[in-house]
């Protein structure tokens, strides 16, 4: 009997139903419980309810950004966006007081252009742009008696309180050792675990996914260790040791990638060493004897040399380079004013300005009745227009569903909870649920809707669930229309910009390895030469930019067909670039062992570059500078 074909959901709908999985982040839940609710309670008790509402909003937005990672990384992840939100509050407050509806709508469009452009710089910049826009909308529309500078201070206090909780409260990762290291130690240990899993998967169908997981682990560890510090270099022996342990993982990752590229299985003994190193990092202990793998191939010899080097580093802990290349102000400006920044900035400007104009028109015509929350419409459009929250159709569906659910839940709570005590408790509960709800945009929207509606009632306004649903659906319609409008330049600028950055990094890495093949050979796998140190930095940059490009390509592929067609073929280019970087890594390992690049490696490089030639020319990607001849 023939099998019935299994129906497949369209990509845009499948993405809308997809949720992240993982253990409950109890530390973040605790911080959420102690942030917005207690702040609001103190403000109400002190007779400054309106400032307490602003502080709670800031704590809520900071809670959305309170993702897993180290304390050091959280300073930038939570603090910088809060500065953007405070600036937006000041701008919005004085603009709302001094301008009319037409000028205010035009100003919102200008701020949207700026906020959208800077969002192309990176994740922290994107969160900063979001809070800048939300702060502008809240400052212009929320009826508060305090001047703009007081509102900004209250906003900074709310976000600063959550940041203080992040820095002061212990986490499960810090209780086992030095309190200063929570996410850092776990992140470095995760790199060694990822190396072991890639070695186990070498020669099998899971190798590509495990190599991508290794890249993600290295990116996470690099971010955890490279956060802001008072001194330029690691200032304690424990921190220097952790840096050294991270640096010692790079040659292991290189060897494991080369083994996976060769598509040959390795014995289980090869992965035992990295797993023991992972345990030593977590427990802050010595490694003990490490099992040596076979030395029958260049990549296996490189793995053995890297294990010996790691054992020496773990014993001495003298420190190590994080192999990062800091982005200059010029790099950030080029990202903001490049193709991705311009395209996204224009869309945000149109959505934010149009939402403000519609909201002002409805407000002036008294469609809102006695409600004064016209700012909800542009603030909602800000989140709907953000591509890093998912494809457009997925964002709209989840936002609408989450708002309806949250509004209905709040209507039930508001009917039975005492005021203001019960509502403050509801704010605290919602703050605790945010770290879990961020796994799905609809769930996050539902929790945030309950929290915001509770804040509105504590601030003295009547129950507004129906208005919240109506404004959200109107914002969804605005963003859907603007999202499908033709724009100056080529569509899919964000994806093309990411692919261009990935190709530049991949070609720079390839050029360096080919140049290295012609340079004098100095050092060994255990004592890195200057060439090898630079190579690891370029390799990290190549894989990091490739991961960012893959994410952008995946999101674009899950758009509605009318939008997805503009980035057709991007996934193929990203896959070829990954093959190029993997092959370059295999070349580098072979080069360290034999002093030259083998014929098989050159053939694979030439084949990948030939396949890349046509799409590279179409996307305006430069070819590598160095010839493969020789």
RODOMI-60567 format. One record per residue (C-alpha): residue in three letters; x, y, z. Coordinates in steps of 0.25 Angstrom, whole numbers, plus 2048, in hexadecimal, padded with zeros to 3 digits. Example, Ala and Ser with C-alpha at 12.3 -4.5 7.8 and 13.67 -1.06 7.14 Angstrom:
2
{'ALA', {831, 7EE, 81F}}
{'SER', {837, 7FC, 81D}}
% end
This chain:
630
{'UNK', {800, 800, 800}}
{'UNK', {807, 80D, 7FC}}
{'UNK', {80A, 817, 807}}
{'UNK', {802, 824, 807}}
{'UNK', {80B, 830, 805}}
{'UNK', {80E, 838, 812}}
{'UNK', {809, 846, 810}}
{'UNK', {813, 851, 812}}
{'UNK', {810, 85E, 818}}
{'UNK', {815, 86A, 810}}
{'UNK', {822, 870, 816}}
{'UNK', {81C, 87D, 81B}}
{'UNK', {811, 875, 823}}
{'UNK', {81B, 86A, 828}}
{'UNK', {824, 875, 82D}}
{'UNK', {819, 87C, 834}}
{'UNK', {816, 86F, 83C}}
{'UNK', {824, 86C, 83F}}
{'UNK', {829, 86E, 84E}}
{'UNK', {837, 86D, 854}}
{'UNK', {83A, 862, 85E}}
{'UNK', {843, 861, 86A}}
{'UNK', {843, 861, 87A}}
{'UNK', {83C, 86C, 881}}
{'UNK', {845, 877, 884}}
{'UNK', {842, 878, 893}}
{'UNK', {84C, 883, 896}}
{'UNK', {846, 88C, 88B}}
{'UNK', {838, 888, 891}}
{'UNK', {83C, 88D, 89E}}
{'UNK', {842, 89A, 899}}
{'UNK', {835, 89C, 892}}
{'UNK', {82D, 89A, 89E}}
{'UNK', {835, 8A4, 8A6}}
{'UNK', {836, 8AF, 89B}}
{'UNK', {829, 8B6, 896}}
{'UNK', {820, 8B2, 8A1}}
{'UNK', {828, 8B6, 8AD}}
{'UNK', {82C, 8C3, 8A6}}
{'UNK', {81D, 8C6, 8A3}}
{'UNK', {81A, 8C3, 8B2}}
{'UNK', {824, 8CC, 8B7}}
{'UNK', {820, 8D8, 8AE}}
{'UNK', {811, 8D6, 8B2}}
{'UNK', {815, 8D6, 8C1}}
{'UNK', {81D, 8E3, 8BF}}
{'UNK', {812, 8EA, 8B7}}
{'UNK', {81A, 8EA, 8AA}}
{'UNK', {811, 8E0, 8A2}}
{'UNK', {813, 8E6, 894}}
{'UNK', {823, 8E5, 896}}
{'UNK', {821, 8D7, 89B}}
{'UNK', {819, 8D3, 88E}}
{'UNK', {825, 8D9, 886}}
{'UNK', {82F, 8D1, 88E}}
{'UNK', {827, 8C4, 88D}}
{'UNK', {826, 8C6, 87D}}
{'UNK', {835, 8C7, 87D}}
{'UNK', {837, 8BB, 886}}
{'UNK', {82D, 8B3, 87C}}
{'UNK', {835, 8B7, 870}}
{'UNK', {842, 8B4, 877}}
{'UNK', {83C, 8A6, 87B}}
{'UNK', {83A, 8A3, 86C}}
{'UNK', {849, 8A5, 86A}}
{'UNK', {84D, 89D, 876}}
{'UNK', {852, 891, 86E}}
{'UNK', {85C, 886, 873}}
{'UNK', {86A, 88B, 873}}
{'UNK', {874, 890, 87D}}
{'UNK', {873, 89C, 886}}
{'UNK', {87D, 8A4, 87E}}
{'UNK', {876, 8A2, 871}}
{'UNK', {869, 8A6, 878}}
{'UNK', {86E, 8B4, 87B}}
{'UNK', {86E, 8B8, 86D}}
{'UNK', {862, 8AF, 869}}
{'UNK', {859, 8B6, 874}}
{'UNK', {860, 8C3, 876}}
{'UNK', {862, 8C9, 868}}
{'UNK', {853, 8C7, 863}}
{'UNK', {84E, 8CD, 870}}
{'UNK', {856, 8DA, 86C}}
{'UNK', {84F, 8DA, 85F}}
{'UNK', {842, 8D9, 866}}
{'UNK', {845, 8E4, 86F}}
{'UNK', {849, 8ED, 864}}
{'UNK', {83C, 8E9, 85C}}
{'UNK', {834, 8ED, 869}}
{'UNK', {83A, 8FB, 869}}
{'UNK', {838, 8FD, 85A}}
{'UNK', {82A, 8F8, 85A}}
{'UNK', {826, 900, 866}}
{'UNK', {82B, 90E, 861}}
{'UNK', {826, 90B, 853}}
{'UNK', {818, 907, 858}}
{'UNK', {817, 914, 860}}
{'UNK', {81C, 91D, 856}}
{'UNK', {817, 918, 848}}
{'UNK', {80A, 915, 841}}
{'UNK', {805, 908, 83B}}
{'UNK', {80C, 90A, 82D}}
{'UNK', {819, 90E, 833}}
{'UNK', {819, 903, 83D}}
{'UNK', {816, 8F9, 833}}
{'UNK', {822, 8FE, 82A}}
{'UNK', {82B, 8FE, 836}}
{'UNK', {827, 8EF, 839}}
{'UNK', {82B, 8EC, 82B}}
{'UNK', {838, 8F2, 82C}}
{'UNK', {83B, 8EB, 839}}
{'UNK', {836, 8DE, 833}}
{'UNK', {840, 8E0, 828}}
{'UNK', {84B, 8E2, 832}}
{'UNK', {847, 8D6, 83B}}
{'UNK', {845, 8CD, 82F}}
{'UNK', {853, 8D1, 829}}
{'UNK', {85A, 8CE, 836}}
{'UNK', {853, 8C1, 838}}
{'UNK', {85B, 8BB, 82C}}
{'UNK', {868, 8BD, 834}}
{'UNK', {866, 8B1, 83D}}
{'UNK', {85D, 8AA, 848}}
{'UNK', {860, 8B5, 853}}
{'UNK', {85E, 8C0, 849}}
{'UNK', {851, 8BA, 844}}
{'UNK', {84C, 8BA, 853}}
{'UNK', {851, 8C8, 855}}
{'UNK', {849, 8CC, 848}}
{'UNK', {83C, 8C5, 84D}}
{'UNK', {83D, 8CC, 85B}}
{'UNK', {840, 8DA, 854}}
{'UNK', {833, 8D8, 84C}}
{'UNK', {82B, 8D3, 858}}
{'UNK', {830, 8DE, 861}}
{'UNK', {82C, 8E8, 857}}
{'UNK', {81E, 8E3, 855}}
{'UNK', {81C, 8E2, 864}}
{'UNK', {822, 8F0, 867}}
{'UNK', {819, 8F7, 85D}}
{'UNK', {80C, 8EF, 860}}
{'UNK', {80C, 8EB, 86F}}
{'UNK', {805, 8F6, 877}}
{'UNK', {80F, 8F8, 883}}
{'UNK', {811, 904, 88C}}
{'UNK', {820, 903, 88C}}
{'UNK', {82A, 90A, 883}}
{'UNK', {832, 902, 878}}
{'UNK', {83F, 901, 880}}
{'UNK', {838, 8FB, 88C}}
{'UNK', {831, 8F1, 884}}
{'UNK', {83F, 8ED, 87E}}
{'UNK', {845, 8EC, 88C}}
{'UNK', {839, 8E3, 890}}
{'UNK', {83B, 8DB, 883}}
{'UNK', {84A, 8D9, 886}}
{'UNK', {847, 8D5, 894}}
{'UNK', {83E, 8CA, 890}}
{'UNK', {847, 8C4, 886}}
{'UNK', {853, 8C7, 890}}
{'UNK', {84C, 8BF, 89B}}
{'UNK', {84B, 8B3, 892}}
{'UNK', {859, 8B4, 88E}}
{'UNK', {85D, 8B5, 89C}}
{'UNK', {855, 8A8, 89F}}
{'UNK', {85D, 8A2, 894}}
{'UNK', {86A, 8A6, 899}}
{'UNK', {867, 8A3, 8A8}}
{'UNK', {85F, 897, 8A9}}
{'UNK', {866, 889, 8A8}}
{'UNK', {863, 880, 89C}}
{'UNK', {864, 871, 89C}}
{'UNK', {871, 872, 894}}
{'UNK', {877, 87A, 89E}}
{'UNK', {874, 873, 8AB}}
{'UNK', {87E, 867, 8A8}}
{'UNK', {88A, 870, 8A7}}
{'UNK', {88E, 87F, 8A6}}
{'UNK', {882, 888, 8A7}}
{'UNK', {888, 891, 89C}}
{'UNK', {886, 887, 892}}
{'UNK', {879, 881, 88F}}
{'UNK', {876, 881, 880}}
{'UNK', {885, 882, 87C}}
{'UNK', {889, 875, 882}}
{'UNK', {87D, 86D, 87C}}
{'UNK', {87F, 874, 86F}}
{'UNK', {88D, 86F, 86D}}
{'UNK', {88A, 861, 872}}
{'UNK', {87F, 861, 868}}
{'UNK', {88A, 863, 85D}}
{'UNK', {891, 856, 861}}
{'UNK', {884, 84F, 861}}
{'UNK', {881, 853, 853}}
{'UNK', {88F, 84F, 84F}}
{'UNK', {88C, 841, 854}}
{'UNK', {87E, 840, 84E}}
{'UNK', {884, 844, 840}}
{'UNK', {88F, 839, 841}}
{'UNK', {884, 82F, 845}}
{'UNK', {87C, 834, 839}}
{'UNK', {888, 834, 82F}}
{'UNK', {885, 82B, 823}}
{'UNK', {876, 82B, 825}}
{'UNK', {86A, 833, 821}}
{'UNK', {86A, 83B, 82E}}
{'UNK', {877, 841, 82B}}
{'UNK', {872, 84E, 825}}
{'UNK', {869, 851, 830}}
{'UNK', {873, 84E, 83A}}
{'UNK', {87D, 858, 834}}
{'UNK', {873, 863, 834}}
{'UNK', {870, 860, 843}}
{'UNK', {87F, 861, 845}}
{'UNK', {87F, 86F, 83E}}
{'UNK', {874, 873, 847}}
{'UNK', {87B, 86E, 853}}
{'UNK', {888, 876, 84F}}
{'UNK', {87F, 883, 84D}}
{'UNK', {878, 881, 85A}}
{'UNK', {886, 880, 862}}
{'UNK', {88C, 88B, 85A}}
{'UNK', {881, 894, 85E}}
{'UNK', {881, 890, 86C}}
{'UNK', {890, 893, 86E}}
{'UNK', {891, 89F, 866}}
{'UNK', {887, 8A8, 86D}}
{'UNK', {88A, 8B5, 873}}
{'UNK', {895, 8B6, 87E}}
{'UNK', {89C, 8C1, 886}}
{'UNK', {8A9, 8BD, 881}}
{'UNK', {8AD, 8B9, 873}}
{'UNK', {8B3, 8AC, 876}}
{'UNK', {8AE, 8A1, 880}}
{'UNK', {8B1, 8A6, 88E}}
{'UNK', {8B1, 899, 896}}
{'UNK', {8B8, 88C, 895}}
{'UNK', {8AB, 885, 895}}
{'UNK', {8A6, 88D, 889}}
{'UNK', {8B3, 88B, 882}}
{'UNK', {8B2, 87C, 884}}
{'UNK', {8A4, 87C, 87E}}
{'UNK', {8A9, 884, 872}}
{'UNK', {8B4, 87B, 870}}
{'UNK', {8AB, 86F, 870}}
{'UNK', {8A2, 875, 865}}
{'UNK', {8AE, 878, 85C}}
{'UNK', {8B3, 86A, 85E}}
{'UNK', {8A6, 865, 858}}
{'UNK', {8A8, 86C, 84B}}
{'UNK', {8B2, 862, 845}}
{'UNK', {8A9, 856, 84A}}
{'UNK', {89E, 85C, 843}}
{'UNK', {8A6, 85E, 836}}
{'UNK', {8AB, 84F, 837}}
{'UNK', {89D, 84A, 839}}
{'UNK', {897, 853, 82E}}
{'UNK', {8A2, 84D, 824}}
{'UNK', {89E, 83F, 829}}
{'UNK', {890, 841, 826}}
{'UNK', {894, 847, 818}}
{'UNK', {89B, 83A, 815}}
{'UNK', {88E, 832, 817}}
{'UNK', {895, 827, 81E}}
{'UNK', {891, 822, 82C}}
{'UNK', {89A, 822, 837}}
{'UNK', {89B, 819, 844}}
{'UNK', {893, 81D, 850}}
{'UNK', {8A1, 81F, 857}}
{'UNK', {8A3, 82C, 850}}
{'UNK', {897, 833, 856}}
{'UNK', {89B, 82F, 865}}
{'UNK', {8A6, 839, 866}}
{'UNK', {89D, 845, 863}}
{'UNK', {892, 840, 86C}}
{'UNK', {89C, 83F, 878}}
{'UNK', {8A0, 84D, 874}}
{'UNK', {892, 852, 875}}
{'UNK', {890, 84B, 883}}
{'UNK', {89D, 852, 887}}
{'UNK', {898, 860, 883}}
{'UNK', {88B, 85E, 88A}}
{'UNK', {891, 859, 897}}
{'UNK', {89D, 862, 896}}
{'UNK', {8A6, 856, 898}}
{'UNK', {8B2, 850, 892}}
{'UNK', {8B0, 847, 885}}
{'UNK', {8B8, 83B, 88A}}
{'UNK', {8BD, 831, 87F}}
{'UNK', {8B6, 833, 871}}
{'UNK', {8B5, 827, 868}}
{'UNK', {8BD, 82A, 85B}}
{'UNK', {8B6, 827, 84E}}
{'UNK', {8BC, 820, 842}}
{'UNK', {8C6, 828, 83A}}
{'UNK', {8C4, 821, 82D}}
{'UNK', {8BF, 82E, 825}}
{'UNK', {8C3, 83C, 825}}
{'UNK', {8B6, 840, 82C}}
{'UNK', {8B7, 836, 837}}
{'UNK', {8C6, 83A, 839}}
{'UNK', {8C1, 849, 83A}}
{'UNK', {8B6, 844, 844}}
{'UNK', {8C0, 83D, 84D}}
{'UNK', {8CA, 849, 84D}}
{'UNK', {8BE, 852, 850}}
{'UNK', {8BB, 849, 85C}}
{'UNK', {8C9, 849, 861}}
{'UNK', {8C9, 858, 860}}
{'UNK', {8BC, 859, 867}}
{'UNK', {8C1, 851, 873}}
{'UNK', {8CD, 85A, 874}}
{'UNK', {8C4, 866, 874}}
{'UNK', {8BB, 861, 87E}}
{'UNK', {8C6, 85E, 888}}
{'UNK', {8CD, 86C, 885}}
{'UNK', {8C1, 875, 882}}
{'UNK', {8C9, 881, 87D}}
{'UNK', {8BE, 887, 875}}
{'UNK', {8BA, 887, 867}}
{'UNK', {8B5, 890, 85B}}
{'UNK', {8A6, 890, 859}}
{'UNK', {8A9, 891, 84A}}
{'UNK', {89F, 89C, 848}}
{'UNK', {8A0, 8A8, 83E}}
{'UNK', {899, 8B4, 845}}
{'UNK', {88F, 8BB, 83B}}
{'UNK', {893, 8CA, 839}}
{'UNK', {88A, 8D5, 839}}
{'UNK', {88B, 8D5, 82A}}
{'UNK', {887, 8C7, 829}}
{'UNK', {87A, 8CA, 831}}
{'UNK', {877, 8D6, 828}}
{'UNK', {879, 8CE, 81C}}
{'UNK', {86F, 8C4, 821}}
{'UNK', {865, 8CE, 825}}
{'UNK', {866, 8D5, 818}}
{'UNK', {868, 8C9, 80F}}
{'UNK', {85D, 8C2, 807}}
{'UNK', {857, 8BA, 813}}
{'UNK', {857, 8C7, 81C}}
{'UNK', {851, 8CF, 811}}
{'UNK', {846, 8C5, 80D}}
{'UNK', {842, 8C2, 81C}}
{'UNK', {843, 8D1, 820}}
{'UNK', {839, 8D5, 815}}
{'UNK', {82F, 8CA, 819}}
{'UNK', {830, 8CE, 828}}
{'UNK', {82F, 8DC, 824}}
{'UNK', {822, 8DA, 81C}}
{'UNK', {81C, 8D0, 826}}
{'UNK', {81F, 8D9, 832}}
{'UNK', {81B, 8E6, 82B}}
{'UNK', {80E, 8E0, 825}}
{'UNK', {80A, 8DA, 832}}
{'UNK', {80C, 8E7, 83A}}
{'UNK', {804, 8EF, 82F}}
{'UNK', {7F9, 8E5, 830}}
{'UNK', {7F9, 8E5, 83F}}
{'UNK', {7F9, 8F4, 83F}}
{'UNK', {7ED, 8F4, 836}}
{'UNK', {7E5, 8EB, 83E}}
{'UNK', {7E9, 8F2, 84B}}
{'UNK', {7E5, 900, 846}}
{'UNK', {7D8, 8FA, 841}}
{'UNK', {7D5, 8F5, 84F}}
{'UNK', {7D5, 8E6, 84A}}
{'UNK', {7DC, 8E2, 857}}
{'UNK', {7D1, 8E8, 85F}}
{'UNK', {7D7, 8EC, 86D}}
{'UNK', {7E4, 8E3, 86B}}
{'UNK', {7F1, 8EA, 868}}
{'UNK', {7F9, 8DF, 864}}
{'UNK', {7FB, 8E2, 855}}
{'UNK', {809, 8DF, 856}}
{'UNK', {806, 8D0, 856}}
{'UNK', {804, 8D0, 847}}
{'UNK', {812, 8D5, 843}}
{'UNK', {819, 8CD, 84F}}
{'UNK', {812, 8C0, 84A}}
{'UNK', {817, 8C3, 83B}}
{'UNK', {825, 8C4, 840}}
{'UNK', {825, 8B5, 845}}
{'UNK', {81D, 8B1, 839}}
{'UNK', {827, 8B7, 82F}}
{'UNK', {834, 8B0, 835}}
{'UNK', {839, 8A5, 82C}}
{'UNK', {841, 89F, 838}}
{'UNK', {834, 89B, 83E}}
{'UNK', {831, 892, 833}}
{'UNK', {82B, 893, 824}}
{'UNK', {820, 89D, 822}}
{'UNK', {814, 894, 821}}
{'UNK', {819, 88C, 82E}}
{'UNK', {81B, 899, 835}}
{'UNK', {80D, 89E, 832}}
{'UNK', {806, 891, 835}}
{'UNK', {80D, 88F, 842}}
{'UNK', {80B, 89E, 846}}
{'UNK', {7FC, 89D, 843}}
{'UNK', {7FA, 890, 84A}}
{'UNK', {802, 893, 856}}
{'UNK', {7FB, 8A1, 858}}
{'UNK', {7ED, 89B, 857}}
{'UNK', {7F1, 890, 861}}
{'UNK', {7F8, 89A, 86B}}
{'UNK', {7ED, 8A4, 86A}}
{'UNK', {7E2, 899, 86D}}
{'UNK', {7EB, 894, 879}}
{'UNK', {7EC, 8A2, 87E}}
{'UNK', {7DD, 8A5, 87D}}
{'UNK', {7DB, 898, 886}}
{'UNK', {7E6, 89C, 890}}
{'UNK', {7E1, 8AB, 891}}
{'UNK', {7D3, 8A6, 894}}
{'UNK', {7D8, 89F, 8A1}}
{'UNK', {7E5, 8A5, 8A5}}
{'UNK', {7E5, 8B0, 8B0}}
{'UNK', {7EB, 8BD, 8AC}}
{'UNK', {7F6, 8C1, 8AC}}
{'UNK', {7FC, 8B5, 8B4}}
{'UNK', {7F7, 8AA, 8AB}}
{'UNK', {7FB, 8B2, 89F}}
{'UNK', {809, 8B4, 8A4}}
{'UNK', {80A, 8A5, 8A7}}
{'UNK', {806, 8A2, 899}}
{'UNK', {811, 8AB, 894}}
{'UNK', {81B, 8A3, 89C}}
{'UNK', {816, 896, 897}}
{'UNK', {816, 89B, 889}}
{'UNK', {825, 8A0, 88B}}
{'UNK', {828, 892, 890}}
{'UNK', {822, 88B, 884}}
{'UNK', {829, 894, 879}}
{'UNK', {836, 88C, 879}}
{'UNK', {82E, 87F, 876}}
{'UNK', {824, 886, 86C}}
{'UNK', {830, 88B, 863}}
{'UNK', {830, 87D, 85D}}
{'UNK', {824, 881, 855}}
{'UNK', {820, 88E, 850}}
{'UNK', {811, 88C, 852}}
{'UNK', {814, 887, 861}}
{'UNK', {81D, 893, 863}}
{'UNK', {812, 89C, 85D}}
{'UNK', {807, 896, 866}}
{'UNK', {810, 898, 873}}
{'UNK', {814, 8A7, 86F}}
{'UNK', {805, 8AA, 86C}}
{'UNK', {801, 8A6, 87A}}
{'UNK', {80C, 8AE, 880}}
{'UNK', {80A, 8BA, 878}}
{'UNK', {7FB, 8BA, 87A}}
{'UNK', {7FD, 8B8, 889}}
{'UNK', {807, 8C4, 889}}
{'UNK', {7FC, 8CD, 882}}
{'UNK', {7F2, 8CA, 88D}}
{'UNK', {7FC, 8CC, 898}}
{'UNK', {7FF, 8DA, 892}}
{'UNK', {7F0, 8DD, 893}}
{'UNK', {7EA, 8DA, 885}}
{'UNK', {7DE, 8D1, 884}}
{'UNK', {7DF, 8C2, 87E}}
{'UNK', {7E3, 8C3, 870}}
{'UNK', {7E4, 8B5, 86A}}
{'UNK', {7DA, 8B8, 85E}}
{'UNK', {7E2, 8C4, 85A}}
{'UNK', {7EF, 8BC, 85B}}
{'UNK', {7EA, 8B2, 852}}
{'UNK', {7E5, 8BC, 848}}
{'UNK', {7F2, 8C4, 847}}
{'UNK', {7FA, 8B7, 846}}
{'UNK', {7F2, 8B2, 83A}}
{'UNK', {7F3, 8C0, 834}}
{'UNK', {802, 8C0, 836}}
{'UNK', {803, 8B2, 82F}}
{'UNK', {7FC, 8B8, 823}}
{'UNK', {805, 8C4, 822}}
{'UNK', {812, 8BB, 823}}
{'UNK', {80C, 8B1, 819}}
{'UNK', {809, 8BC, 80F}}
{'UNK', {817, 8C3, 811}}
{'UNK', {81E, 8B5, 810}}
{'UNK', {819, 8B3, 802}}
{'UNK', {81B, 8C1, 7FD}}
{'UNK', {827, 8C2, 7F2}}
{'UNK', {833, 8C9, 7F8}}
{'UNK', {83E, 8D1, 7F1}}
{'UNK', {84A, 8C7, 7EE}}
{'UNK', {84A, 8B8, 7EE}}
{'UNK', {841, 8B0, 7F7}}
{'UNK', {847, 8A6, 801}}
{'UNK', {852, 8B0, 805}}
{'UNK', {854, 8AA, 812}}
{'UNK', {856, 89D, 80D}}
{'UNK', {860, 8A2, 802}}
{'UNK', {867, 8AA, 80C}}
{'UNK', {869, 89E, 815}}
{'UNK', {86E, 895, 80A}}
{'UNK', {877, 8A0, 805}}
{'UNK', {87E, 8A1, 813}}
{'UNK', {87F, 892, 814}}
{'UNK', {885, 891, 806}}
{'UNK', {88F, 89C, 80A}}
{'UNK', {893, 895, 816}}
{'UNK', {894, 887, 80F}}
{'UNK', {89D, 88D, 804}}
{'UNK', {8A6, 894, 80E}}
{'UNK', {8A7, 887, 816}}
{'UNK', {8AB, 880, 809}}
{'UNK', {8B4, 88A, 804}}
{'UNK', {8BC, 889, 811}}
{'UNK', {8BD, 87A, 811}}
{'UNK', {8C2, 87B, 803}}
{'UNK', {8CC, 886, 807}}
{'UNK', {8D0, 87D, 813}}
{'UNK', {8D3, 872, 809}}
{'UNK', {8DE, 87B, 803}}
{'UNK', {8E4, 880, 810}}
{'UNK', {8EF, 87A, 818}}
{'UNK', {8EA, 870, 822}}
{'UNK', {8EC, 874, 830}}
{'UNK', {8E6, 86D, 83D}}
{'UNK', {8DE, 861, 83E}}
{'UNK', {8D0, 85D, 842}}
{'UNK', {8D4, 85F, 851}}
{'UNK', {8DB, 86C, 84F}}
{'UNK', {8D3, 875, 846}}
{'UNK', {8DA, 87E, 83C}}
{'UNK', {8D5, 88C, 838}}
{'UNK', {8CF, 886, 82C}}
{'UNK', {8C7, 87C, 833}}
{'UNK', {8C2, 886, 83E}}
{'UNK', {8BD, 88F, 833}}
{'UNK', {8B7, 883, 82B}}
{'UNK', {8AF, 87F, 838}}
{'UNK', {8AA, 88D, 838}}
{'UNK', {8A6, 88D, 82A}}
{'UNK', {8A0, 87F, 82B}}
{'UNK', {897, 884, 837}}
{'UNK', {892, 890, 82F}}
{'UNK', {88F, 887, 823}}
{'UNK', {887, 87D, 82B}}
{'UNK', {880, 888, 833}}
{'UNK', {87C, 890, 827}}
{'UNK', {877, 883, 820}}
{'UNK', {86E, 880, 82C}}
{'UNK', {868, 88E, 82B}}
{'UNK', {866, 88C, 81C}}
{'UNK', {85F, 87F, 81E}}
{'UNK', {856, 885, 828}}
{'UNK', {852, 890, 81F}}
{'UNK', {850, 886, 813}}
{'UNK', {847, 87D, 81C}}
{'UNK', {83E, 889, 820}}
{'UNK', {83D, 88E, 812}}
{'UNK', {839, 880, 80D}}
{'UNK', {82E, 87F, 816}}
{'UNK', {827, 88C, 811}}
{'UNK', {81B, 88C, 809}}
{'UNK', {81E, 888, 7FA}}
{'UNK', {81D, 896, 7F5}}
{'UNK', {829, 89A, 7FF}}
{'UNK', {830, 88D, 7FF}}
{'UNK', {832, 88D, 7F0}}
{'UNK', {83C, 899, 7F1}}
{'UNK', {846, 891, 7F8}}
{'UNK', {845, 884, 7F0}}
{'UNK', {853, 87D, 7EF}}
{'UNK', {858, 884, 7FB}}
{'UNK', {858, 876, 803}}
{'UNK', {861, 870, 7F8}}
{'UNK', {86B, 87B, 7F9}}
{'UNK', {86C, 87A, 808}}
{'UNK', {86E, 86B, 806}}
{'UNK', {879, 86D, 7FC}}
{'UNK', {880, 877, 805}}
{'UNK', {87F, 86D, 811}}
{'UNK', {886, 862, 808}}
{'UNK', {890, 86D, 804}}
{'UNK', {893, 870, 813}}
{'UNK', {893, 861, 817}}
{'UNK', {89D, 85E, 80C}}
{'UNK', {8A6, 869, 80F}}
{'UNK', {8A6, 864, 81D}}
{'UNK', {8AA, 856, 818}}
{'UNK', {8B5, 85D, 810}}
{'UNK', {8BB, 864, 81C}}
{'UNK', {8BB, 857, 824}}
{'UNK', {8C2, 850, 819}}
{'UNK', {8CC, 85C, 817}}
{'UNK', {8D0, 85B, 825}}
{'UNK', {8D3, 84C, 824}}
{'UNK', {8DA, 84C, 817}}
{'UNK', {8DE, 85A, 813}}
{'UNK', {8D6, 85A, 807}}
{'UNK', {8C7, 85A, 802}}
{'UNK', {8C4, 84C, 7FC}}
{'UNK', {8BF, 84A, 7EE}}
{'UNK', {8B1, 845, 7F3}}
{'UNK', {8B0, 851, 7FB}}
{'UNK', {8B3, 85A, 7EF}}
{'UNK', {8A9, 853, 7E7}}
{'UNK', {89E, 854, 7F1}}
{'UNK', {8A1, 863, 7F2}}
{'UNK', {8A1, 865, 7E3}}
{'UNK', {894, 85E, 7E2}}
{'UNK', {88D, 866, 7ED}}
{'UNK', {892, 873, 7E7}}
{'UNK', {88D, 86F, 7D9}}
{'UNK', {87F, 86C, 7DF}}
{'UNK', {880, 87A, 7E6}}
{'UNK', {884, 882, 7DA}}
{'UNK', {876, 885, 7D4}}
{'UNK', {86F, 888, 7E1}}
{'UNK', {87A, 890, 7E6}}
{'UNK', {87A, 898, 7D9}}
{'UNK', {86B, 89A, 7DA}}
{'UNK', {86C, 89F, 7E9}}
{'UNK', {878, 8A7, 7E6}}
{'UNK', {882, 89F, 7EF}}
{'UNK', {891, 8A1, 7ED}}
{'UNK', {899, 895, 7E9}}
{'UNK', {8A5, 890, 7F2}}
{'UNK', {8B2, 898, 7EF}}
{'UNK', {8BB, 88C, 7EF}}
{'UNK', {8BD, 882, 7E4}}
{'UNK', {8BB, 873, 7E6}}
{'UNK', {8C6, 870, 7DD}}
{'UNK', {8D2, 868, 7E2}}
% end
